[in-house]
Amino acid sequence: MPTYLVKPPPFELRMAFMDALEASGIDYSREAEGYLVYLKDGQREAWERISESCRAEVLEEDPPMLFG
């Protein structure tokens, strides 16, 4: 199950981004560094659609958990 650190999408797309994640059942958290997105099995296709449509940029895959 990959975890992604994602740069926040453009301001006008952020609510749509969060709504789409929630509607797809994709877990995420908002951190100072960006959004942490946690994919479960079978969610990769939904994630790819969401990240493309909301112009979300993955900064790092499986980042170290040094957030706080």
Secondary structure, DSSP 8 states (H G I E B T S, - for coil): --EEEEE---GGGHHHHHHHHHHHT-EEEEETTEEEEE--TT-HHHHHHHHHHTT-EEEEES------
